[in-house]
Amino acid sequence: METGKKVFADSMRAPLRHERRELTSRKIVVLAVPRLALFALLWLVLTESDPEGWYIGVLFVVAGTLGSIVLRPDYRWRLTLGGSARFAPFFLRESLFGGTDVAVRAMRPSMPLEPELVEYRSRLSESGPRIFMTSVISLLPGTLSAELEDRNLRIHSLVGARQAIENVQYLEVRVADLFGVELDRNGGTREEEPENA
């Protein structure tokens, strides 16, 4: 029994030792510099460039950078240059349109709403792009990602199931282009739930 515990404990520590060995000072710098810049920029935006905000901001920027390095996922996101150039204007346009749509719906309660939970099976085979897409879905007009389990995605829609699925399929193509991955033929369909009588 004691031997089994020791083997289990060693197996749990082994990946950590291996990971520490791989994380050289050069890799730490390569990982830290863009994260540090991103978190500093985010802090500037959040504090509206208030210089007094940096007293505590330095702590949060450094903690965020270290946390993002330690907790980084195993999947390494490989973005394509062309896909990034095409995704950036799409992201900005959809963010603006999505925010405007929410504001208009809040100001005009008479606008038609079709609230529905939509089940969707993603055509993205890799987990990294799928997680990224799940985060971006909330920027699309009338959609909010509620849950992701393997390839199955649950979306809260205010625009009905059909429009939500069209929006997600369009986003899926953009995300596949961004990451340079192919879409699977399986997926991209709504998983019908039995209707309650």
C-alpha positions as protocol buffer text, in pm:
chain_id: "A"
residue {
  index: 1
  type: MET
  ca { x: 0 y: 0 z: 0 }
}
residue {
  index: 2
  type: GLU
  ca { x: 280 y: 237 z: 95 }
}
residue {
  index: 3
  type: THR
  ca { x: 463 y: 157 z: -231 }
}
residue {
  index: 4
  type: GLY
  ca { x: 150 y: 240 z: -432 }
}
residue {
  index: 5
  type: LYS
  ca { x: 123 y: 578 z: -259 }
}
residue {
  index: 6
  type: LYS
  ca { x: 491 y: 650 z: -330 }
}
residue {
  index: 7
  type: VAL
  ca { x: 456 y: 560 z: -701 }
}
residue {
  index: 8
  type: PHE
  ca { x: 147 y: 782 z: -730 }
}
residue {
  index: 9
  type: ALA
  ca { x: 322 y: 1070 z: -550 }
}
residue {
  index: 10
  type: ASP
  ca { x: 630 y: 1035 z: -774 }
}
residue {
  index: 11
  type: SER
  ca { x: 414 y: 1026 z: -1086 }
}
residue {
  index: 12
  type: MET
  ca { x: 242 y: 1348 z: -977 }
}
residue {
  index: 13
  type: ARG
  ca { x: 575 y: 1522 z: -910 }
}
residue {
  index: 14
  type: ALA
  ca { x: 750 y: 1403 z: -1227 }
}
residue {
  index: 15
  type: PRO
  ca { x: 566 y: 1632 z: -1471 }
}
residue {
  index: 16
  type: LEU
  ca { x: 634 y: 1926 z: -1242 }
}
residue {
  index: 17
  type: ARG
  ca { x: 1006 y: 1852 z: -1234 }
}
residue {
  index: 18
  type: HIS
  ca { x: 1007 y: 1807 z: -1612 }
}
residue {
  index: 19
  type: GLU
  ca { x: 817 y: 2135 z: -1660 }
}
residue {
  index: 20
  type: ARG
  ca { x: 1058 y: 2324 z: -1435 }
}
residue {
  index: 21
  type: ARG
  ca { x: 1354 y: 2186 z: -1629 }
}
residue {
  index: 22
  type: GLU
  ca { x: 1200 y: 2305 z: -1957 }
}
residue {
  index: 23
  type: LEU
  ca { x: 1127 y: 2656 z: -1831 }
}
residue {
  index: 24
  type: THR
  ca { x: 1463 y: 2825 z: -1893 }
}
residue {
  index: 25
  type: SER
  ca { x: 1533 y: 3189 z: -1820 }
}
residue {
  index: 26
  type: ARG
  ca { x: 1512 y: 3265 z: -2193 }
}
residue {
  index: 27
  type: LYS
  ca { x: 1166 y: 3105 z: -2214 }
}
residue {
  index: 28
  type: ILE
  ca { x: 1052 y: 3297 z: -1909 }
}
residue {
  index: 29
  type: VAL
  ca { x: 1154 y: 3625 z: -2074 }
}
residue {
  index: 30
  type: VAL
  ca { x: 986 y: 3526 z: -2402 }
}
residue {
  index: 31
  type: LEU
  ca { x: 669 y: 3436 z: -2213 }
}
residue {
  index: 32
  type: ALA
  ca { x: 678 y: 3729 z: -1970 }
}
residue {
  index: 33
  type: VAL
  ca { x: 746 y: 4031 z: -2193 }
}
residue {
  index: 34
  type: PRO
  ca { x: 429 y: 4018 z: -2409 }
}
residue {
  index: 35
  type: ARG
  ca { x: 216 y: 3924 z: -2107 }
}
residue {
  index: 36
  type: LEU
  ca { x: 364 y: 4208 z: -1902 }
}
residue {
  index: 37
  type: ALA
  ca { x: 292 y: 4454 z: -2184 }
}
residue {
  index: 38
  type: LEU
  ca { x: -64 y: 4323 z: -2226 }
}
residue {
  index: 39
  type: PHE
  ca { x: -145 y: 4338 z: -1854 }
}
residue {
  index: 40
  type: ALA
  ca { x: 9 y: 4686 z: -1826 }
}
residue {
  index: 41
  type: LEU
  ca { x: -202 y: 4805 z: -2119 }
}
residue {
  index: 42
  type: LEU
  ca { x: -511 y: 4650 z: -1963 }
}
residue {
  index: 43
  type: TRP
  ca { x: -434 y: 4826 z: -1634 }
}
residue {
  index: 44
  type: LEU
  ca { x: -394 y: 5158 z: -1817 }
}
residue {
  index: 45
  type: VAL
  ca { x: -737 y: 5113 z: -1976 }
}
residue {
  index: 46
  type: LEU
  ca { x: -903 y: 5010 z: -1649 }
}
residue {
  index: 47
  type: THR
  ca { x: -758 y: 5302 z: -1452 }
}
residue {
  index: 48
  type: GLU
  ca { x: -801 y: 5552 z: -1737 }
}
residue {
  index: 49
  type: SER
  ca { x: -424 y: 5617 z: -1733 }
}
residue {
  index: 50
  type: ASP
  ca { x: -432 y: 5751 z: -1376 }
}
residue {
  index: 51
  type: PRO
  ca { x: -67 y: 5759 z: -1255 }
}
residue {
  index: 52
  type: GLU
  ca { x: -175 y: 5701 z: -895 }
}
residue {
  index: 53
  type: GLY
  ca { x: -325 y: 5368 z: -1002 }
}
residue {
  index: 54
  type: TRP
  ca { x: 24 y: 5229 z: -1059 }
}
residue {
  index: 55
  type: TYR
  ca { x: 98 y: 5207 z: -688 }
}
residue {
  index: 56
  type: ILE
  ca { x: -115 y: 4896 z: -671 }
}
residue {
  index: 57
  type: GLY
  ca { x: -117 y: 4833 z: -1046 }
}
residue {
  index: 58
  type: VAL
  ca { x: 244 y: 4713 z: -1053 }
}
residue {
  index: 59
  type: LEU
  ca { x: 153 y: 4439 z: -807 }
}
residue {
  index: 60
  type: PHE
  ca { x: -146 y: 4324 z: -1016 }
}
residue {
  index: 61
  type: VAL
  ca { x: 44 y: 4342 z: -1346 }
}
residue {
  index: 62
  type: VAL
  ca { x: 334 y: 4133 z: -1209 }
}
residue {
  index: 63
  type: ALA
  ca { x: 97 y: 3888 z: -1035 }
}
residue {
  index: 64
  type: GLY
  ca { x: -110 y: 3852 z: -1352 }
}
residue {
  index: 65
  type: THR
  ca { x: 201 y: 3793 z: -1561 }
}
residue {
  index: 66
  type: LEU
  ca { x: 341 y: 3530 z: -1323 }
}
residue {
  index: 67
  type: GLY
  ca { x: 2 y: 3364 z: -1287 }
}
residue {
  index: 68
  type: SER
  ca { x: -47 y: 3344 z: -1664 }
}
residue {
  index: 69
  type: ILE
  ca { x: 294 y: 3181 z: -1705 }
}
residue {
  index: 70
  type: VAL
  ca { x: 245 y: 2927 z: -1426 }
}
residue {
  index: 71
  type: LEU
  ca { x: -114 y: 2844 z: -1525 }
}
residue {
  index: 72
  type: ARG
  ca { x: -65 y: 2849 z: -1901 }
}
residue {
  index: 73
  type: PRO
  ca { x: -238 y: 2563 z: -2082 }
}
residue {
  index: 74
  type: ASP
  ca { x: -52 y: 2275 z: -2247 }
}
residue {
  index: 75
  type: TYR
  ca { x: -194 y: 2372 z: -2584 }
}
residue {
  index: 76
  type: ARG
  ca { x: 26 y: 2625 z: -2761 }
}
residue {
  index: 77
  type: TRP
  ca { x: -179 y: 2862 z: -2969 }
}
residue {
  index: 78
  type: ARG
  ca { x: -28 y: 2903 z: -3311 }
}
residue {
  index: 79
  type: LEU
  ca { x: -192 y: 3196 z: -3483 }
}
residue {
  index: 80
  type: THR
  ca { x: -141 y: 3254 z: -3853 }
}
residue {
  index: 81
  type: LEU
  ca { x: -33 y: 3599 z: -3965 }
}
residue {
  index: 82
  type: GLY
  ca { x: -293 y: 3623 z: -4243 }
}
residue {
  index: 83
  type: GLY
  ca { x: -565 y: 3484 z: -4015 }
}
residue {
  index: 84
  type: SER
  ca { x: -476 y: 3741 z: -3748 }
}
residue {
  index: 85
  type: ALA
  ca { x: -494 y: 4024 z: -4002 }
}
residue {
  index: 86
  type: ARG
  ca { x: -838 y: 3906 z: -4114 }
}
residue {
  index: 87
  type: PHE
  ca { x: -967 y: 3833 z: -3764 }
}
residue {
  index: 88
  type: ALA
  ca { x: -877 y: 4173 z: -3611 }
}
residue {
  index: 89
  type: PRO
  ca { x: -1125 y: 4385 z: -3814 }
}
residue {
  index: 90
  type: PHE
  ca { x: -1390 y: 4112 z: -3779 }
}
residue {
  index: 91
  type: PHE
  ca { x: -1340 y: 4113 z: -3399 }
}
residue {
  index: 92
  type: LEU
  ca { x: -1362 y: 4494 z: -3378 }
}
residue {
  index: 93
  type: ARG
  ca { x: -1670 y: 4510 z: -3602 }
}
residue {
  index: 94
  type: GLU
  ca { x: -1855 y: 4233 z: -3416 }
}
residue {
  index: 95
  type: SER
  ca { x: -1763 y: 4379 z: -3075 }
}
residue {
  index: 96
  type: LEU
  ca { x: -1905 y: 4716 z: -3178 }
}
residue {
  index: 97
  type: PHE
  ca { x: -2214 y: 4562 z: -3336 }
}
residue {
  index: 98
  type: GLY
  ca { x: -2272 y: 4330 z: -3038 }
}
residue {
  index: 99
  type: GLY
  ca { x: -2244 y: 4617 z: -2788 }
}
residue {
  index: 100
  type: THR
  ca { x: -2476 y: 4835 z: -2996 }
}
residue {
  index: 101
  type: ASP
  ca { x: -2727 y: 4550 z: -3024 }
}
residue {
  index: 102
  type: VAL
  ca { x: -2737 y: 4506 z: -2645 }
}
residue {
  index: 103
  type: ALA
  ca { x: -2777 y: 4882 z: -2592 }
}
residue {
  index: 104
  type: VAL
  ca { x: -3061 y: 4904 z: -2846 }
}
residue {
  index: 105
  type: ARG
  ca { x: -3239 y: 4607 z: -2688 }
}
residue {
  index: 106
  type: ALA
  ca { x: -3207 y: 4769 z: -2346 }
}
residue {
  index: 107
  type: MET
  ca { x: -3345 y: 5101 z: -2472 }
}
residue {
  index: 108
  type: ARG
  ca { x: -3626 y: 4944 z: -2675 }
}
residue {
  index: 109
  type: PRO
  ca { x: -3795 y: 4669 z: -2477 }
}
residue {
  index: 110
  type: SER
  ca { x: -4042 y: 4628 z: -2764 }
}
residue {
  index: 111
  type: MET
  ca { x: -3772 y: 4468 z: -2983 }
}
residue {
  index: 112
  type: PRO
  ca { x: -3850 y: 4104 z: -3054 }
}
residue {
  index: 113
  type: LEU
  ca { x: -3660 y: 3855 z: -2839 }
}
residue {
  index: 114
  type: GLU
  ca { x: -3637 y: 3484 z: -2902 }
}
residue {
  index: 115
  type: PRO
  ca { x: -3458 y: 3354 z: -2590 }
}
residue {
  index: 116
  type: GLU
  ca { x: -3341 y: 2997 z: -2631 }
}
residue {
  index: 117
  type: LEU
  ca { x: -3068 y: 2761 z: -2515 }
}
residue {
  index: 118
  type: VAL
  ca { x: -2902 y: 2617 z: -2824 }
}
residue {
  index: 119
  type: GLU
  ca { x: -2689 y: 2303 z: -2829 }
}
residue {
  index: 120
  type: TYR
  ca { x: -2414 y: 2307 z: -3091 }
}
residue {
  index: 121
  type: ARG
  ca { x: -2141 y: 2056 z: -3177 }
}
residue {
  index: 122
  type: SER
  ca { x: -1824 y: 2238 z: -3276 }
}
residue {
  index: 123
  type: ARG
  ca { x: -1637 y: 2152 z: -3596 }
}
residue {
  index: 124
  type: LEU
  ca { x: -1307 y: 2269 z: -3441 }
}
residue {
  index: 125
  type: SER
  ca { x: -1106 y: 1957 z: -3356 }
}
residue {
  index: 126
  type: GLU
  ca { x: -842 y: 2124 z: -3136 }
}
residue {
  index: 127
  type: SER
  ca { x: -928 y: 2239 z: -2784 }
}
residue {
  index: 128
  type: GLY
  ca { x: -737 y: 2570 z: -2795 }
}
residue {
  index: 129
  type: PRO
  ca { x: -928 y: 2721 z: -3086 }
}
residue {
  index: 130
  type: ARG
  ca { x: -1254 y: 2582 z: -2942 }
}
residue {
  index: 131
  type: ILE
  ca { x: -1194 y: 2754 z: -2606 }
}
residue {
  index: 132
  type: PHE
  ca { x: -1102 y: 3077 z: -2785 }
}
residue {
  index: 133
  type: MET
  ca { x: -1421 y: 3060 z: -2995 }
}
residue {
  index: 134
  type: THR
  ca { x: -1630 y: 2999 z: -2682 }
}
residue {
  index: 135
  type: SER
  ca { x: -1492 y: 3320 z: -2532 }
}
residue {
  index: 136
  type: VAL
  ca { x: -1555 y: 3524 z: -2847 }
}
residue {
  index: 137
  type: ILE
  ca { x: -1914 y: 3399 z: -2897 }
}
residue {
  index: 138
  type: SER
  ca { x: -2034 y: 3638 z: -2628 }
}
residue {
  index: 139
  type: LEU
  ca { x: -1936 y: 3930 z: -2851 }
}
residue {
  index: 140
  type: LEU
  ca { x: -2174 y: 3823 z: -3126 }
}
residue {
  index: 141
  type: PRO
  ca { x: -2511 y: 4000 z: -3122 }
}
residue {
  index: 142
  type: GLY
  ca { x: -2765 y: 3819 z: -2904 }
}
residue {
  index: 143
  type: THR
  ca { x: -2543 y: 3525 z: -2805 }
}
residue {
  index: 144
  type: LEU
  ca { x: -2366 y: 3418 z: -2488 }
}
residue {
  index: 145
  type: SER
  ca { x: -2164 y: 3100 z: -2438 }
}
residue {
  index: 146
  type: ALA
  ca { x: -2304 y: 2915 z: -2140 }
}
residue {
  index: 147
  type: GLU
  ca { x: -2110 y: 2587 z: -2135 }
}
residue {
  index: 148
  type: LEU
  ca { x: -1845 y: 2395 z: -2325 }
}
residue {
  index: 149
  type: GLU
  ca { x: -1799 y: 2022 z: -2274 }
}
residue {
  index: 150
  type: ASP
  ca { x: -1557 y: 1860 z: -2515 }
}
residue {
  index: 151
  type: ARG
  ca { x: -1703 y: 1965 z: -2854 }
}
residue {
  index: 152
  type: ASN
  ca { x: -2054 y: 2032 z: -2727 }
}
residue {
  index: 153
  type: LEU
  ca { x: -2132 y: 2396 z: -2677 }
}
residue {
  index: 154
  type: ARG
  ca { x: -2440 y: 2541 z: -2509 }
}
residue {
  index: 155
  type: ILE
  ca { x: -2529 y: 2892 z: -2620 }
}
residue {
  index: 156
  type: HIS
  ca { x: -2783 y: 3129 z: -2469 }
}
residue {
  index: 157
  type: SER
  ca { x: -2943 y: 3311 z: -2760 }
}
residue {
  index: 158
  type: LEU
  ca { x: -3173 y: 3611 z: -2777 }
}
residue {
  index: 159
  type: VAL
  ca { x: -3206 y: 3586 z: -3155 }
}
residue {
  index: 160
  type: GLY
  ca { x: -3341 y: 3231 z: -3186 }
}
residue {
  index: 161
  type: ALA
  ca { x: -3168 y: 2904 z: -3259 }
}
residue {
  index: 162
  type: ARG
  ca { x: -3129 y: 2944 z: -3635 }
}
residue {
  index: 163
  type: GLN
  ca { x: -2960 y: 3287 z: -3620 }
}
residue {
  index: 164
  type: ALA
  ca { x: -2739 y: 3179 z: -3327 }
}
residue {
  index: 165
  type: ILE
  ca { x: -2617 y: 2873 z: -3519 }
}
residue {
  index: 166
  type: GLU
  ca { x: -2547 y: 3081 z: -3831 }
}
residue {
  index: 167
  type: ASN
  ca { x: -2349 y: 3329 z: -3618 }
}
residue {
  index: 168
  type: VAL
  ca { x: -2148 y: 3054 z: -3451 }
}
residue {
  index: 169
  type: GLN
  ca { x: -2075 y: 2876 z: -3779 }
}
residue {
  index: 170
  type: TYR
  ca { x: -1950 y: 3203 z: -3927 }
}
residue {
  index: 171
  type: LEU
  ca { x: -1732 y: 3263 z: -3620 }
}
residue {
  index: 172
  type: GLU
  ca { x: -1603 y: 2905 z: -3638 }
}
residue {
  index: 173
  type: VAL
  ca { x: -1475 y: 2963 z: -3992 }
}
residue {
  index: 174
  type: ARG
  ca { x: -1300 y: 3282 z: -3876 }
}
residue {
  index: 175
  type: VAL
  ca { x: -1139 y: 3108 z: -3577 }
}
residue {
  index: 176
  type: ALA
  ca { x: -1023 y: 2816 z: -3795 }
}
residue {
  index: 177
  type: ASP
  ca { x: -861 y: 3071 z: -4029 }
}
residue {
  index: 178
  type: LEU
  ca { x: -701 y: 3251 z: -3734 }
}
residue {
  index: 179
  type: PHE
  ca { x: -541 y: 2931 z: -3600 }
}
residue {
  index: 180
  type: GLY
  ca { x: -473 y: 2774 z: -3939 }
}
residue {
  index: 181
  type: VAL
  ca { x: -676 y: 2461 z: -3864 }
}
residue {
  index: 182
  type: GLU
  ca { x: -926 y: 2266 z: -4073 }
}
residue {
  index: 183
  type: LEU
  ca { x: -1290 y: 2229 z: -3973 }
}
residue {
  index: 184
  type: ASP
  ca { x: -1421 y: 1875 z: -3929 }
}
residue {
  index: 185
  type: ARG
  ca { x: -1711 y: 1762 z: -4138 }
}
residue {
  index: 186
  type: ASN
  ca { x: -1880 y: 1623 z: -3828 }
}
residue {
  index: 187
  type: GLY
  ca { x: -2038 y: 1888 z: -3614 }
}
residue {
  index: 188
  type: GLY
  ca { x: -2182 y: 2227 z: -3688 }
}
residue {
  index: 189
  type: THR
  ca { x: -2529 y: 2100 z: -3620 }
}
residue {
  index: 190
  type: ARG
  ca { x: -2782 y: 2165 z: -3354 }
}
residue {
  index: 191
  type: GLU
  ca { x: -2841 y: 1880 z: -3115 }
}
residue {
  index: 192
  type: GLU
  ca { x: -3214 y: 1871 z: -3078 }
}
residue {
  index: 193
  type: GLU
  ca { x: -3342 y: 1841 z: -2724 }
}
residue {
  index: 194
  type: PRO
  ca { x: -3671 y: 1664 z: -2666 }
}
residue {
  index: 195
  type: GLU
  ca { x: -3949 y: 1915 z: -2617 }
}
residue {
  index: 196
  type: ASN
  ca { x: -4133 y: 1908 z: -2288 }
}
residue {
  index: 197
  type: ALA
  ca { x: -4504 y: 1859 z: -2326 }
}
